Structure formats: structure tokens, C-alpha cells
């Protein structure tokens, strides 16, 4: 079975690398120190500081593992390799549903997704429907809330 690829922009990959470095060089040592201090408080079975630090350590170690996997299988997308009018990861796409205001989103990899900042994951239903389409195309977007048609009015790097 092929390994999962993680498409992302160069900026997204850089952010992940920075987060990994921060977790490994700052967060992890802080938690280890908290665990060491909490051990000195005595009985570990009733030591909430120790339990809290161990729980946080588990979350941090999981995130480190997740980031390492994403970086190992990262597929950095160069928007210049794709037709200027074609929707792809890394590009901003503006589309309009009939009688609605136009909406603009940047399609990014899962690790970079931030819908409130206008960045949607390439795995989202909207992005899946738009990827590979071009300016002027009318696209049916299937979402859990129902289907709707939009027209792509602009694509930019």
C-alpha cells in the first residue's frame, strides 16, 4: 500500500518544521522538568501535578510523531508548475454561488488548514470539488449539508 502523501506549501512545511523544533527543544524539556519536580511531591498515585505533566507529555509526544510523519511524506507543491487558471494546492480561488457574495479561499495541505483565516484543506469537500478546475468552470460541490453549484471566477498564486 502506498504511503499517504501530505501536500503542502513551502510556507506550510516551514511552519511545521518550526513547530517541531519548538516542541523538541522547548516544550519537551519543560515538561520533563515539571515531571521531575512533581515526583518530589511524594505519592504519584495522588499527585495531580505529576498526572497533568504526564498527560501533557503524551500530547506533545503524539504531536511530535504526527509532525515527523507529515514532514517525512510531505509533498511540497509549487504553484508555478500548474496552469495559472487551474485550481491547485497553494492557490487562492474565488468562486460564487448564484445570488451570493463571492468567497475566496486558499487551498492548503491538511497541516496548514485554518478556515477562519481563509485556508481550507485539500481534503475538504469544497477543495476536492474545485481541485483541477479552471476559471469559468461551474462546479457542483457536495458537502454533508447538501450540494450546491458555484462558478470559479478567479484563481491566483
C-alpha positions in Angstrom: 0.0 0.0 0.0 1.3 3.4 -0.9 2.2 5.8 2.0 -0.1 8.8 2.5 1.3 11.9 0.9 0.9 15.3 2.6 0.6 18.0 0.0 1.6 21.4 1.4 3.0 24.7 0.5 6.7 25.6 1.2 5.4 28.0 3.8 3.3 25.3 5.5 6.3 22.9 5.6 8.5 25.6 7.2 5.8 26.2 9.8 5.7 22.5 10.7 9.5 22.4 10.9 9.4 25.3 13.3 6.7 23.8 15.4 8.6 20.5 15.6 11.8 22.3 16.7 9.8 24.3 19.3 8.2 21.1 20.7 11.5 19.2 20.8 13.7 22.0 22.1 11.4 23.9 24.4 8.1 22.1 25.3 9.6 18.6 25.8 12.4 19.8 28.3 9.8 22.0 30.2 7.5 19.0 30.7 10.4 16.7 31.7 11.4 19.3 34.3 7.8 19.5 35.6 7.7 15.7 35.9 10.9 15.7 37.8 9.6 18.4 40.2 6.2 16.7 40.6 8.0 13.4 41.5 9.5 15.2 44.5 6.0 15.8 45.9 5.6 12.2 47.0 3.0 9.6 46.3 2.5 9.6 42.5 -0.9 7.9 42.6 -2.5 11.1 44.2 -0.2 13.6 42.6 -2.2 15.8 40.3 0.8 17.8 39.1 2.5 14.6 38.1 -0.6 13.3 36.3 -1.1 16.6 34.5 2.5 16.7 33.3 2.4 13.1 32.1 -0.8 13.8 30.2 0.8 16.9 28.6 3.9 14.9 27.8 1.7 12.3 26.0 0.0 15.1 23.9 3.4 16.6 23.0 5.0 13.3 22.0 1.9 12.5 19.8 2.2 15.8 18.1 5.9 15.3 17.5 5.3 11.9 16.0 2.4 13.4 13.8 4.6 16.2 12.5 7.5 13.9 11.8 5.2 11.7 9.7 3.8 14.7 7.8 7.3 16.0 7.1 8.6 12.6 6.0 5.8 12.3 3.5 5.5 16.0 2.6 4.8 16.8 -1.0 5.7 20.5 -1.5 3.5 21.9 -4.2 5.0 24.5 -6.5 2.0 26.6 -7.8 4.2 27.7 -10.8 4.1 24.1 -12.1 0.4 24.3 -12.6 -1.6 26.3 -15.3 -2.2 29.8 -13.9 -6.0 29.4 -14.3 -6.2 26.0 -12.6 -7.1 25.4 -9.0 -4.4 23.6 -7.1 -2.9 23.3 -3.6 -1.3 26.6 -2.7 -3.5 28.8 -4.8 -6.3 31.2 -3.8 -9.6 30.5 -5.6 -12.6 32.8 -5.7 -16.0 31.3 -6.5 -19.6 32.4 -6.4 -22.8 30.6 -5.8 -25.8 32.1 -7.6 -27.0 35.3 -6.0 -24.4 35.1 -3.2 -21.3 37.1 -2.5 -18.1 35.7 -3.9 -16.0 33.6 -1.5 -12.2 33.4 -1.6 -10.1 30.6 0.0 -6.5 29.4 -0.3 -6.3 25.7 -0.7 -3.6 24.3 1.5 -2.5 20.9 2.9 -4.2 19.5 6.0 -1.4 20.7 8.3 -2.0 24.3 7.2 -5.7 24.3 7.3 -7.3 27.3 9.1 -10.8 28.1 7.8 -11.1 31.2 9.9 -8.1 32.6 8.1 -9.5 31.6 4.7 -7.3 28.5 4.3 -9.1 25.2 3.6 -7.6 21.7 3.5 -7.2 20.0 0.2 -9.1 17.1 1.8 -12.2 19.2 2.4 -15.3 18.7 0.3 -15.1 22.2 -1.2 -11.4 21.8 -2.2 -11.9 18.3 -3.5 -14.6 19.6 -5.8 -12.5 22.6 -7.0 -9.1 21.0 -7.5 -8.1 20.7 -11.2 -10.9 23.0 -12.3 -10.3 26.3 -14.1 -11.6 29.9 -14.2 -15.0 30.0 -15.7 -15.9 26.4 -14.8 -19.2 25.7 -13.0 -18.7 23.1 -10.2 -21.1 21.2 -8.1 -19.8 21.0 -4.5 -21.0 18.1 -2.4 -21.0 18.7 1.3 -22.6 16.9 4.2 -25.1 19.8 4.3 -26.1 19.2 0.6 -24.9 20.1 -2.8 -24.6 23.5 -4.5 -23.2 24.9 -7.7 -20.5 27.6 -7.9 -18.7 29.3 -10.7 -15.0 29.8 -10.4 -14.3 33.5 -11.1 -10.6 33.8 -10.2 -7.5 31.8 -9.4 -4.3 33.3 -8.1 -0.9 32.2 -6.8 
